[in-house]
Structure formats: structure tokens, C-alpha cells
Amino acid sequence: MGSRYFGAAVLEALRQEPGVEFTSIVAPAADDRLAVAGRAAGLPVHVLQNPKVVPGEAIAEGTDLILAAHTHARVSDAALARARLGGVGYHPSLLPRHRGIAAVEWTILSGDPIAGGSVYHLADGWDAGDIAAQDWCFVLKGEGARELWERALAPMGFELLTRVVRHARDHGELPRKTQDPRFATKAPMIRRAVVLTEDQPSSTTSVVATVMGPDRPGIVSLLSDRAQRHGANWTASRMERLAGQFAGMVHFEVPRDKAESLAQALRELEAHDLRVMVASSEGGSPAAGLRGLELELVGDDQVGIISKLTRILAERGVSIEHIHTELASREGAARPIFKVRAHLLAPAAVTADALKQELATLANAMMLDLALGDRPAQGS
């Protein structure tokens, strides 16, 4: 049982294991990625009527082990009783540390230098069952929750769950070690607080420079030197080497009285065999009647993701304020992972829920994980 990318990936990994058969798939919705993968594999799929509870009838007769892979539903005692060995789940922390729904986020917020994953027995109490398998990893400096999950904790989950299933297959039982409650911490859902403040007149102007040219050492130094001379703050940037060419975009905040001189200094970089475009703006707030949204799409790389996504956005009058795409390899996977992160500006009439419903059709058809929500106000 489970959901989304992790649930489907665990299913595919364990389908390759000899001596392992699936009696059924339990998912929170018929269009969930795990449910779709289960039907594609010819397996019976049980869709939960109540996504918070797994009832006894969801577990097929003859089941040896319940495997929970990214599920927030509580597995009832009746369900556990129908499996000979009970059930286990994967939690992305070194239990008993960070029990709860936001374990990876709290690992980062707590400044933990070490993270880990635990396969634990499903039992009474939130993530409090005995440990069946556990592993750890270092947290990289500056790493965010999503990066930590994708780099280390999700692959660790595949490996640990596979190890436990193999043990159950070969020995007919599961290892268990009681958690020490003295070291338990909670990881509740993180809710962002949005604080509305009255806009104050700004003493600075935004200057955005786009720079392209043959890649060589020193280009970034040329940009930062001009910014420093004019008292400008280097606010944000995107820079890459593409086919031997340097391509970069930089956003500066500069005092109003120095904006034009900075723009001129940046244009003069064309003498260094660079192509430069400069634009100035008085503010970064969305135009009247538009609201900011954040979008994330993650899934196996395939042709058409961007073209289909942008077509839907254009049809709804949604502008793309910023978009970043990335290909990331995954050990043991035939195809790389494609990631899209975008900041959108939507008309007030287009709600996040309505747009998410529209994009969900695309996400389900292309087996993508989708996240969409309001972007917090600047400074919140």
C-alpha cells in the first residue's frame, strides 16, 4: 500500500524479486500513481473509501506481509490481523527521532548532520513500532529536504524495504528491535505562516542582465565587479555552461540614482566578447489582478512534458514568471528523472485548486508527481 512516486517505484523494484508475489495494491485514489502502476501490472487494486484508514477488507486473503510505502493512512488492527507477519512501513528518519509526517523537513530544520531511514513494524502509536531495518547517511551542507530525499533517503527506502522483504521470504519472520522512547522527537506537518504587510516605497530599482558568450574563467567576476562599484546587491542568478557557451541571468537591486550607470557599465561588457541585454524594473510584485503560484513536477523523463504543461498554462491565461528544469540520474533506473520548478502568475479567477485539477490530468497521464500552491508573500 502507498502512493505516488515512491509507492510505484517500490512496487516495480519488488516485482523483480524472485519468490515475491503481490496479493493486492491499496491506494488512496484510483488515479494515484501507485494505483495506475498496479493496474498496469495486472494486479487487483483496492481504492480506499476513507484515505485515512485501511480497513480489514482491503487486505486480500493469503497475504503474508503488508508493505507501506508513502502512505498517510492508518492501518487498522483488522487489516494487520489478515497478514501473517503483520505490516512494515518506511519512515525517512532514524526512528525514534522525527516521528511524524514531515520527518525530512524537520531533519533539515533541526540542523541534523546525519539523517537516515527506518523500516518499522506497523503498530499502535505514530511511527512507534519496533525497528526491522535501519541505515544512515550524512546531510550535505546547504541541502534542502527535497534534495536530501531524492539523493539519499528515497534510494535508502528502496534498499531497506527490499532487504526486509527478502528476510521475510527466506526466514518466514521479521527482525525487530524496540525503539527507545527517550530519544523520540516529533515531526508534525509544517504550515507556512503568511504575514501581510503594507508595501513601503522602495529606495532601490531592479536591474536584470542577460549575458551570453564563449565560456571562459572570469565572466562572473566581471559582473560582480560592476555590481560592487555601483553599490548593487546581487539578488538572484541563473548561470550555466551550454555547448561551450556561458549563459547567465542576474537580478541586481541597486540604488535608484545608480541604476542607469550600472546598466551602462553592464552593456560595456560587450567589449569582452559578450552579448548583454539589460532591463530595469521598479518592482517585483505581480501586476494587479494576478497571484503568485509555485509549481513542481517530477517524474521519468519523456518527450512532451514542457510543451503540454505550457499549453495548459497558456489556455488558462497563466504566465510563467520563472521556470527551471533539470535532468537527474537515478541509480538502477532506465530513464533519468525530469524535474520542473516554476513560479507562475495566475489571474485571480484561476484558483490553485482549479489549476491543480487541470494539471492533474497531465500528471496522471505522464506518471508525474505534481505539487501546486500559493506562493507566500515576499518576506514571509
N, C-alpha and C positions, 0 to 999 in steps of 0.2 A: 504494500500500500504506500501511497505517497503522492507526489505531484510534480509538475513542471520538469525542468531540465534534469534535475538530479534524480528524480524518481525514474524517468525514462532511461537515463544513462545507466543506472544501476540494473534495471531490467535487461538492457541489452548486454551488459557485462556478464550477468549471471546466466543468461541464456546460452553462453558459450561454455559453461561449466558442465562437465560430464556428471551424470548421476543426479542432476538437479532438475526438477520439474515444477512448473507453476500450476497451482490449482485454480487460482483466480487473481485478478487485479482489482484493487479497491482504489477509487479516485474520487475527488470532491466534485467533479463536474464531467459531463460527457465529452466536452471539448478540451478538457485538460490534456496536456502533452502526454502524460502517462497513460491516460485512457486511450488516446489515439494510437500510441505505440502498442498497447496491449491488444487492441482490436486488429491492428496490422499484423501482429504475430499470431493471430487466430486464437487468442486466449479469452475466456469469459471475463467480462468487466462488470463490476458492481459499482454503480454510482451512488454515493451517499445522499440520502434524503436530507439528513442533517449533517452539514460539513464539519460539525464539532464533535461528533460521536460516531464510532464504528460499532454497529450492533452485532450481535452474535450471528445473525443470518448472512452477514457479509462474508463470513469465513466458510469456505467450502469444506465439506466432509473429507476426511483423509489428509488434512493439512498437518504437516509436521511443525512448521515454523512460520510465524508471522514476521515479515521484514518491513519496518517502517523507514521510508526514505523520503525525507522532507514532507512530513505531514504534521498539521497542527490539530488533527482530530484526536480526541481521547479514545483509546482502545478499551472498550468495555470489558468487564470481567467475563461476561458471556462469550465475547469474541475470543479472549485469551484461552478460555476453557476448551474451545474447539480445536486448538492446536496442541499437538502432543508435547512440544517443547516450549510452548508459550510464545513470546514475541520479543524481538530486539529492535532497537532503533539507533540511528546515528545522530550524535549531537556534536557540533563543531566547537568543542571546548574540552579542556582537561577536567572533566567532572571529578569532584562536585563543584568546581569553580564555574561561574557563569551559567547557572541553571536558568533557563527561560528562553524566550522567543528571539532575543537579539544578542546571542552569545558572541558572534564575531564583532559586532559593533562595540560591545562592552569590553572585549579584549583590546580593541584599539583605544577606546576612551580611557581605559584603566592604565594605559601605557605598558601593558604586559610585554616583556621582551621575548617570551615564549608562549606559543599557542599550541593547540592540539585538538585531537578528535577522540571521541569515545563511542563505542558500541555498548549499549547498556540494556539490561532486561526491562521490558515494559512492566510497570508495577504501579501501585498507589504512590502518589506524590509526583511533583513535576520534575522529570529528569532525575529521579532519585533511586532508580533501580540499581541492582548490582552491575558491576562492570564486567563485560565479556571480553573486550579488547580495547587497547588504547595506544596512541602514538603521539608524538610531539614534533614541533618544528620551531625554528626561530622566526620572529617577526622582523621584516626588513624595515630599516629606518625610513620614515615617511610613507609607509604603506597604508592604504586605506582598507576598509572592511571588505569591499568587493574584490580588491586586488589580492588580499590575503586568502579569501575564499577560493578564487579561481586558481591562484598559483599553487596553493598547498592543501587547504582543508577539504575541498571537493575531491581531488585525487586521493587524499588520505582516506576519505569516506569510502570510496570505491574499494580500496585495498583492504580496509578493516572489515567491511561487510562481507567481502569475498572470503576473507580469512575465517570469519565466524561461520559462514555457511559451509565451507569446506570441513571445518571441525565437526559441525553437526552431522554432516554426511558421513564422515569417516569414523566418528566415535559414538554417534547416537545420543550425545548430550552436549551441553554448552558450558564453557568455563564461567566462573562468576567470582567476583571479589567485591565485598561490601564497601560502599562509599563511606568516607569519614566525614560526618556532618560538621566537624569543627572547621573544615576548610570550605564550606559551602558559601557561595555568593550568588546573588540574584542578577539576572539579565532581562529585566522587563522591556517591553516594547518602548522604543524611543519616539516620543512625539515632539515634533518641532514647534516651538512657540514662535508665532509671528507677531512682532511688535510694530504697530503703525505709528509713524512719527510724521510730524508736519515737515514738508520739504523746506529747506533753507536755501537761500540764494548761494550758489557756488562761486568760489573765487578762482576756480580752475576751468580749463577747457580740455576736452578730449581731442587728442590728435592720434589718428590711426595711420600707420605707414605700412605699405606692402612693398617688399623688397625681393627681387629675383636676380640671379646671375650665376656664373660658374662658381661652383663650390670651392672654397679655399679658407685657410685659417684667417681669422681677424675680422670677418664681416660683422659678427655680433659686437665685437669691441668697437667698431666704427659707430654702430648705432648707440651703444651705451655711452660713448664719449660725447656725442652730440646731445643726448638727453641730460647728462650731468652738467654740461656747460650752460644749459638753459633752465636748470632747476626743475626738470621734469621728473615725475615718478613713473617708473616702468611698471605699469599696472598688470598687463597680461600679454601673452605672446604665444604664437604657434610657429615653430620652425622645423623644417625637415630637409633632408638631402634626398632629392628625387632625380634619378637618372643622371647623376653627376651635377645637377643644378641645385643651388641653395634657394629655398623658397620660404619666406617668413612674413609674418604679420605681427605687428607690435602695437599695443594700445598704450599711449602715454597720457598722463594727467599733468598739465603744465599751467603755470600762472597765466591768466588771460593776456597780460601785457607782453608775454614772451611766446605766445602761440605761433604767430606768423614768422618770427625769426627762427623758431625751431623747425617749422615746416620748410623754410627756405634752406636751412642747413641740411635737412634730410634729403631734399631734392638735389643738392650739390654732390651727394654720394654717387650720382650717375657718372661723375668723373673717374670713379673707381671701377668702371665696367659693370655697373649695377643698374637695373631698371627699377625706378622708385615711383610709387604713387602715394600721395598724401591727402588725407581728408580730415576736416575738423568738424566737431560737433559740440553743441552746448550742453548736452545731457544724455544720459544713458537710460532714462526711464522710457517705458513703452509709450507709444502715442496714445492719445485719448481714445478710449473705447477698446483698447487691446489689453490682454492679460498674459502674463508670462507663464509658460508651462515647461516642465522638464520631461524629456522622453529618453527611455533606454530600450534598446532591442538587442538581444543576444541569442545567437543560435549558430548552427552549422553554416559555413559559407556556401552560398549558392547564387546563381545569376538572378538578378531582378529585384533584390531586396530594396535598394535605394530608389530605383525607378518606380516601383509600386508604392513605396512609402510616400515619396514626394508627390505622386499623382493624387493620393488620398488627401494629403495636406492642402494641396493647391485647390482641389474641388471644394474644400471647406473654408477657403479663404484664410488659411493659417500660414503665416510667414515663418521662415527659418532664420532665427537671429544668429545661431551658431550651430555647427554640426561637426562632429569628429567621428571618423570611422577608423577601425583598427582590425587587423587580422592577427590572431594569436594561435600558436600551435598548441596541441593537447596531446600528451603522451598516449600512444596507443590508438589514437583516433585517425581515421582515414582522411578526414577533412579538418581544416582549421576552423576555429571559432571566429565568427564575424560579429563585431560589436559596433553599435551606433549609439552615440550620445548627442542629444540635441537640445538646444534652448529654442522654444517656439513662442511666437506671438499670435494669439488667437483672438478673434472677435469676441466681444462679451457674450454674444448669443451662443457661442460654442463652448459648452461646459467640458471640464476634464472627463467626466463620466461618459458624456455623449461621444467625445472623440475617442476615448479608450474603447468603447463598444465598437466603433467603426474600425479601429485598428486591430481589434482582437480577431476579426475575420482573417486579416492578413497574417497575423501572428500564428494563428492556428493552422492555416493552410501551409505555411512555410516552416512550421515547427520552431517558432521563435518564442523566447521569453520576453514579455512586454511589461514595462513599468512606465506609468504616466501620472503626473500630479502637478499641482500648482507650484510654481517656483516661489520660495519665500522672498519677502521684500528685502531689498538690499540693506545690509547692515543688521538683519535679524538673525 
